[in-house]
Amino acid sequence: MNVPVMAYVQESIAPEMMGKVFSLLMTAMTLSMPIGLLVAGPVVEVIGVNTWFFWSGVALIVNAVLCRILTRRYDKVTMKPQVD
C-alpha cells in the first residue's frame, strides 16, 4: 500500500476501526494480485506486451483523473487550516 493512501486512511478513519479497515485493504490487495496475473497472462499472449503496457497506462491515467474529479468535493469538506 502506498504512503498517501495510508495517510488518507489514518486521517479519515476512526482509530477503533483502523485495524479492520487496514485488514480489509490488505486482503483486497492480496487477492487482486493473482487475479491480475490470471487476466494479464492470456491477454498479453494475444495482444502483446507493448499493447498491454500502453492500455494499462491509459487505464491508470483515466482512473487517476476520475478519482480526482469524483473526490474534489471532499477536499473542500475535509480541508484543515494550516497551522504555522
N, C-alpha and C positions, 0 to 999 in steps of 0.2 A: 504494500500500500504506500502511496506517495505522501510526502510530508504535508502538502496543502490539504489533502483530504483528511488526514489525521487531525490537523489543526482545526479544520472546519467542524469535524465531528466533536472534538473536545469542547469547542466553543458553544455548539448548539444543542448538545445532548445533556440531560441532567446527569449528575455524577453517579447516581444509583442505577442508571440504565446503561452506562458506558460499557460495562463488561459484556452485556447482552448484544449491544449494537456492534461492538468490535468483533465479537464472535460470529455474528451474522455476516458481517462484511468479509471476514477472513474465509468463512465457509463458502460464500458465493464466489470469491476469487479462486479458491482452491478447486471448486467444482468446474469453474468456467475454463480453466487451463486445458484439461484433457478434452473437453468438448470442442474448444477452439482448434486443437490439433486434429481431432477427428474430422472436422469440417475442412480445415485448411489442406490437409494431405491430398485428398481426392480432387479438390478444386484446383490445386497447384498442378497436379498431373494433367489436368485438362487444359487450363488456360496459360500455364507457365508462371514462373516466379516473378518476372518483371511486371506482368499484368496484375498479379496478386498484390504485389507491393504497391503499385500505383493505386489500385482501387481501395486497398486498406488505408493508404494515406488520405485519399479523398473522403473515405468514411470517417476517419478521425477528425479531419478538419470540419466536416459537416456537423459531427457530433459536438465539437467544441463550440461552434457558432450557435447551434441550437441550445446548448446548455447555457451559454451566456445570455441569449435572448430570453429564455424561459425563466432564468433566475435573476434577471436585472431588477425586478420589483422587490426582491428580498434584500438586495443591497441597501435600498433606501430605508427599509424597516429595521434591519439589524445593525446598521452602521453606528458605531460608537464614536463619540467625540474623542479626538486625540488629546492626551494629557501630556504636557511638556514638563 
